[in-house]
Amino acid sequence: PAGTKDRIQTGYVWINNSSQHFMGAPFGGVKQSGIGREECFAELLEFTYTKNVNLKFG
C-alpha cells in the first residue's frame, strides 16, 4: 500500500527489488542497531578532527 515505506523505521528498504546497495547511500544506525551510519560522508567525519590554523604572513 501507498505510504508503507514512510512507516517502516529502518535504514534500507527494498520493495519488489533485489538487495542492491548503492555506493554513498548511508547504511545502518537506526534505533539501537549499531553506532552510526556506514559507507557515507558522515562516517568519514567520525574519523576526522577539525583544526583551524591562522597564519600571519609578512
Backbone atoms as SQL, in Angstrom:
CREATE TABLE atoms (id INTEGER PRIMARY KEY, chain TEXT, resi INTEGER, resn TEXT, atom TEXT, x REAL, y REAL, z REAL);
INSERT INTO atoms VALUES
  (1, 'A', 1, 'PRO', 'N', 0.822, -1.208, 0.000),
  (2, 'A', 1, 'PRO', 'CA', 0.000, 0.000, 0.000),
  (3, 'A', 1, 'PRO', 'C', 0.862, 1.267, 0.000),
  (4, 'A', 2, 'ALA', 'N', 0.275, 2.313, -0.482),
  (5, 'A', 2, 'ALA', 'CA', 0.985, 3.596, -0.526),
  (6, 'A', 2, 'ALA', 'C', 1.303, 4.056, 0.889),
  (7, 'A', 3, 'GLY', 'N', 2.492, 4.603, 1.078),
  (8, 'A', 3, 'GLY', 'CA', 2.896, 5.105, 2.386),
  (9, 'A', 3, 'GLY', 'C', 3.598, 4.082, 3.261),
  (10, 'A', 4, 'THR', 'N', 3.686, 2.839, 2.812),
  (11, 'A', 4, 'THR', 'CA', 4.342, 1.804, 3.605),
  (12, 'A', 4, 'THR', 'C', 5.795, 2.155, 3.866),
  (13, 'A', 5, 'LYS', 'N', 6.491, 2.638, 2.856),
  (14, 'A', 5, 'LYS', 'CA', 7.907, 2.985, 3.008),
  (15, 'A', 5, 'LYS', 'C', 8.114, 4.065, 4.057),
  (16, 'A', 6, 'ASP', 'N', 7.122, 4.938, 4.265),
  (17, 'A', 6, 'ASP', 'CA', 7.248, 6.006, 5.249),
  (18, 'A', 6, 'ASP', 'C', 7.029, 5.508, 6.673),
  (19, 'A', 7, 'ARG', 'N', 6.306, 4.417, 6.838),
  (20, 'A', 7, 'ARG', 'CA', 6.020, 3.883, 8.169),
  (21, 'A', 7, 'ARG', 'C', 7.100, 2.930, 8.673),
  (22, 'A', 8, 'ILE', 'N', 7.920, 2.412, 7.783),
  (23, 'A', 8, 'ILE', 'CA', 8.969, 1.473, 8.179),
  (24, 'A', 8, 'ILE', 'C', 10.166, 2.253, 8.703),
  (25, 'A', 9, 'GLN', 'N', 10.609, 1.932, 9.911),
  (26, 'A', 9, 'GLN', 'CA', 11.753, 2.623, 10.508),
  (27, 'A', 9, 'GLN', 'C', 12.990, 1.744, 10.385),
  (28, 'A', 10, 'THR', 'N', 13.653, 1.872, 9.280),
  (29, 'A', 10, 'THR', 'CA', 14.857, 1.089, 9.009),
  (30, 'A', 10, 'THR', 'C', 15.782, 1.892, 8.115),
  (31, 'A', 11, 'GLY', 'N', 17.020, 1.464, 8.027),
  (32, 'A', 11, 'GLY', 'CA', 17.989, 2.195, 7.212),
  (33, 'A', 11, 'GLY', 'C', 17.902, 1.899, 5.731),
  (34, 'A', 12, 'TYR', 'N', 17.469, 0.693, 5.389),
  (35, 'A', 12, 'TYR', 'CA', 17.381, 0.282, 3.989),
  (36, 'A', 12, 'TYR', 'C', 16.097, -0.485, 3.778),
  (37, 'A', 13, 'VAL', 'N', 15.390, -0.190, 2.695),
  (38, 'A', 13, 'VAL', 'CA', 14.153, -0.905, 2.369),
  (39, 'A', 13, 'VAL', 'C', 14.175, -1.259, 0.893),
  (40, 'A', 14, 'TRP', 'N', 13.890, -2.516, 0.581),
  (41, 'A', 14, 'TRP', 'CA', 13.735, -2.947, -0.803),
  (42, 'A', 14, 'TRP', 'C', 12.294, -3.377, -0.981),
  (43, 'A', 15, 'ILE', 'N', 11.601, -2.766, -1.908),
  (44, 'A', 15, 'ILE', 'CA', 10.215, -3.132, -2.210),
  (45, 'A', 15, 'ILE', 'C', 10.177, -3.620, -3.650),
  (46, 'A', 16, 'ASN', 'N', 9.816, -4.888, -3.839),
  (47, 'A', 16, 'ASN', 'CA', 9.763, -5.503, -5.168),
  (48, 'A', 16, 'ASN', 'C', 11.079, -5.342, -5.925),
  (49, 'A', 17, 'ASN', 'N', 12.195, -5.563, -5.237),
  (50, 'A', 17, 'ASN', 'CA', 13.502, -5.373, -5.852),
  (51, 'A', 17, 'ASN', 'C', 14.512, -6.279, -5.158),
  (52, 'A', 18, 'SER', 'N', 15.674, -6.412, -5.751),
  (53, 'A', 18, 'SER', 'CA', 16.738, -7.200, -5.130),
  (54, 'A', 18, 'SER', 'C', 17.475, -6.357, -4.096),
  (55, 'A', 19, 'SER', 'N', 18.356, -6.988, -3.373),
  (56, 'A', 19, 'SER', 'CA', 19.095, -6.287, -2.322),
  (57, 'A', 19, 'SER', 'C', 20.340, -5.611, -2.888),
  (58, 'A', 20, 'GLN', 'N', 20.148, -4.637, -3.734),
  (59, 'A', 20, 'GLN', 'CA', 21.255, -3.888, -4.328),
  (60, 'A', 20, 'GLN', 'C', 21.612, -2.719, -3.420),
  (61, 'A', 21, 'HIS', 'N', 22.901, -2.563, -3.151),
  (62, 'A', 21, 'HIS', 'CA', 23.376, -1.475, -2.299),
  (63, 'A', 21, 'HIS', 'C', 24.072, -0.440, -3.173),
  (64, 'A', 22, 'PHE', 'N', 23.730, 0.813, -3.010),
  (65, 'A', 22, 'PHE', 'CA', 24.294, 1.882, -3.825),
  (66, 'A', 22, 'PHE', 'C', 25.427, 2.578, -3.084),
  (67, 'A', 23, 'MET', 'N', 26.540, 2.784, -3.767),
  (68, 'A', 23, 'MET', 'CA', 27.685, 3.470, -3.175),
  (69, 'A', 23, 'MET', 'C', 27.290, 4.866, -2.718),
  (70, 'A', 24, 'GLY', 'N', 27.705, 5.225, -1.523),
  (71, 'A', 24, 'GLY', 'CA', 27.420, 6.545, -0.988),
  (72, 'A', 24, 'GLY', 'C', 26.099, 6.654, -0.267),
  (73, 'A', 25, 'ALA', 'N', 25.258, 5.638, -0.361),
  (74, 'A', 25, 'ALA', 'CA', 23.980, 5.660, 0.350),
  (75, 'A', 25, 'ALA', 'C', 24.227, 5.224, 1.792),
  (76, 'A', 26, 'PRO', 'N', 23.805, 6.018, 2.777),
  (77, 'A', 26, 'PRO', 'CA', 24.029, 5.660, 4.177),
  (78, 'A', 26, 'PRO', 'C', 23.396, 4.316, 4.524),
  (79, 'A', 27, 'PHE', 'N', 24.064, 3.565, 5.394),
  (80, 'A', 27, 'PHE', 'CA', 23.589, 2.255, 5.794),
  (81, 'A', 27, 'PHE', 'C', 23.716, 2.122, 7.304),
  (82, 'A', 28, 'GLY', 'N', 22.689, 1.617, 7.975),
  (83, 'A', 28, 'GLY', 'CA', 22.745, 1.345, 9.409),
  (84, 'A', 28, 'GLY', 'C', 22.478, 2.565, 10.265),
  (85, 'A', 29, 'GLY', 'N', 22.651, 2.370, 11.579),
  (86, 'A', 29, 'GLY', 'CA', 22.496, 3.468, 12.524),
  (87, 'A', 29, 'GLY', 'C', 21.067, 3.831, 12.857),
  (88, 'A', 30, 'VAL', 'N', 20.137, 2.896, 12.707),
  (89, 'A', 30, 'VAL', 'CA', 18.741, 3.175, 13.025),
  (90, 'A', 30, 'VAL', 'C', 18.396, 2.521, 14.354),
  (91, 'A', 31, 'LYS', 'N', 17.763, 3.279, 15.226),
  (92, 'A', 31, 'LYS', 'CA', 17.394, 2.814, 16.572),
  (93, 'A', 31, 'LYS', 'C', 18.633, 2.311, 17.307),
  (94, 'A', 32, 'GLN', 'N', 18.606, 1.075, 17.812),
  (95, 'A', 32, 'GLN', 'CA', 19.729, 0.567, 18.604),
  (96, 'A', 32, 'GLN', 'C', 20.618, -0.382, 17.807),
  (97, 'A', 33, 'SER', 'N', 20.560, -0.306, 16.494),
  (98, 'A', 33, 'SER', 'CA', 21.366, -1.206, 15.663),
  (99, 'A', 33, 'SER', 'C', 22.654, -0.523, 15.231),
  (100, 'A', 34, 'GLY', 'N', 23.682, -0.691, 15.986),
  (101, 'A', 34, 'GLY', 'CA', 24.961, -0.115, 15.606),
  (102, 'A', 34, 'GLY', 'C', 25.229, 1.220, 16.262),
  (103, 'A', 35, 'ILE', 'N', 26.328, 1.841, 15.849),
  (104, 'A', 35, 'ILE', 'CA', 26.758, 3.086, 16.479),
  (105, 'A', 35, 'ILE', 'C', 26.694, 4.273, 15.534),
  (106, 'A', 36, 'GLY', 'N', 26.127, 4.110, 14.369),
  (107, 'A', 36, 'GLY', 'CA', 26.032, 5.222, 13.435),
  (108, 'A', 36, 'GLY', 'C', 25.955, 4.758, 12.000),
  (109, 'A', 37, 'ARG', 'N', 25.930, 5.713, 11.106),
  (110, 'A', 37, 'ARG', 'CA', 25.836, 5.411, 9.680),
  (111, 'A', 37, 'ARG', 'C', 27.150, 4.873, 9.144),
  (112, 'A', 38, 'GLU', 'N', 27.055, 4.042, 8.116),
  (113, 'A', 38, 'GLU', 'CA', 28.232, 3.477, 7.464),
  (114, 'A', 38, 'GLU', 'C', 28.189, 3.797, 5.978),
  (115, 'A', 39, 'GLU', 'N', 29.376, 3.769, 5.364),
  (116, 'A', 39, 'GLU', 'CA', 29.522, 3.920, 3.917),
  (117, 'A', 39, 'GLU', 'C', 28.978, 5.242, 3.383),
  (118, 'A', 40, 'CYS', 'N', 29.230, 6.324, 4.111),
  (119, 'A', 40, 'CYS', 'CA', 28.783, 7.641, 3.647),
  (120, 'A', 40, 'CYS', 'C', 29.763, 8.699, 4.168),
  (121, 'A', 41, 'PHE', 'N', 29.559, 9.920, 3.766),
  (122, 'A', 41, 'PHE', 'CA', 30.442, 11.008, 4.172),
  (123, 'A', 41, 'PHE', 'C', 30.410, 11.220, 5.681),
  (124, 'A', 42, 'ALA', 'N', 29.248, 11.008, 6.308),
  (125, 'A', 42, 'ALA', 'CA', 29.133, 11.179, 7.756),
  (126, 'A', 42, 'ALA', 'C', 30.059, 10.220, 8.501),
  (127, 'A', 43, 'GLU', 'N', 30.244, 9.024, 7.968),
  (128, 'A', 43, 'GLU', 'CA', 31.159, 8.066, 8.597),
  (129, 'A', 43, 'GLU', 'C', 32.590, 8.580, 8.541),
  (130, 'A', 44, 'LEU', 'N', 32.978, 9.147, 7.428),
  (131, 'A', 44, 'LEU', 'CA', 34.326, 9.699, 7.292),
  (132, 'A', 44, 'LEU', 'C', 34.565, 10.808, 8.311),
  (133, 'A', 45, 'LEU', 'N', 33.568, 11.634, 8.549),
  (134, 'A', 45, 'LEU', 'CA', 33.711, 12.728, 9.506),
  (135, 'A', 45, 'LEU', 'C', 33.928, 12.228, 10.931),
  (136, 'A', 46, 'GLU', 'N', 33.465, 11.028, 11.240),
  (137, 'A', 46, 'GLU', 'CA', 33.668, 10.457, 12.567),
  (138, 'A', 46, 'GLU', 'C', 35.146, 10.177, 12.842),
  (139, 'A', 47, 'PHE', 'N', 35.953, 10.051, 11.806),
  (140, 'A', 47, 'PHE', 'CA', 37.367, 9.742, 11.956),
  (141, 'A', 47, 'PHE', 'C', 38.252, 10.958, 11.733),
  (142, 'A', 48, 'THR', 'N', 37.672, 12.131, 11.681),
  (143, 'A', 48, 'THR', 'CA', 38.455, 13.338, 11.432),
  (144, 'A', 48, 'THR', 'C', 38.389, 14.283, 12.622),
  (145, 'A', 49, 'TYR', 'N', 39.326, 15.165, 12.691),
  (146, 'A', 49, 'TYR', 'CA', 39.390, 16.179, 13.729),
  (147, 'A', 49, 'TYR', 'C', 39.653, 17.510, 13.037),
  (148, 'A', 50, 'THR', 'N', 38.779, 18.456, 13.243),
  (149, 'A', 50, 'THR', 'CA', 38.914, 19.758, 12.595),
  (150, 'A', 50, 'THR', 'C', 39.824, 20.654, 13.423),
  (151, 'A', 51, 'LYS', 'N', 40.773, 21.265, 12.752),
  (152, 'A', 51, 'LYS', 'CA', 41.671, 22.198, 13.422),
  (153, 'A', 51, 'LYS', 'C', 41.809, 23.429, 12.536),
  (154, 'A', 52, 'ASN', 'N', 41.583, 24.585, 13.111),
  (155, 'A', 52, 'ASN', 'CA', 41.747, 25.841, 12.391),
  (156, 'A', 52, 'ASN', 'C', 43.105, 26.431, 12.748),
  (157, 'A', 53, 'VAL', 'N', 43.865, 26.795, 11.732),
  (158, 'A', 53, 'VAL', 'CA', 45.183, 27.388, 11.931),
  (159, 'A', 53, 'VAL', 'C', 45.199, 28.729, 11.213),
  (160, 'A', 54, 'ASN', 'N', 45.523, 29.783, 11.940),
  (161, 'A', 54, 'ASN', 'CA', 45.613, 31.121, 11.361),
  (162, 'A', 54, 'ASN', 'C', 47.077, 31.537, 11.317),
  (163, 'A', 55, 'LEU', 'N', 47.538, 31.903, 10.153),
  (164, 'A', 55, 'LEU', 'CA', 48.922, 32.333, 9.971),
  (165, 'A', 55, 'LEU', 'C', 48.949, 33.769, 9.469),
  (166, 'A', 56, 'LYS', 'N', 49.887, 34.533, 9.984),
  (167, 'A', 56, 'LYS', 'CA', 50.080, 35.898, 9.506),
  (168, 'A', 56, 'LYS', 'C', 51.397, 35.938, 8.736),
  (169, 'A', 57, 'PHE', 'N', 51.309, 36.301, 7.484),
  (170, 'A', 57, 'PHE', 'CA', 52.497, 36.400, 6.638),
  (171, 'A', 57, 'PHE', 'C', 52.872, 37.865, 6.469),
  (172, 'A', 58, 'GLY', 'N', 54.163, 38.143, 6.511),
  (173, 'A', 58, 'GLY', 'CA', 54.636, 39.486, 6.206),
  (174, 'A', 58, 'GLY', 'C', 54.931, 40.357, 7.371);
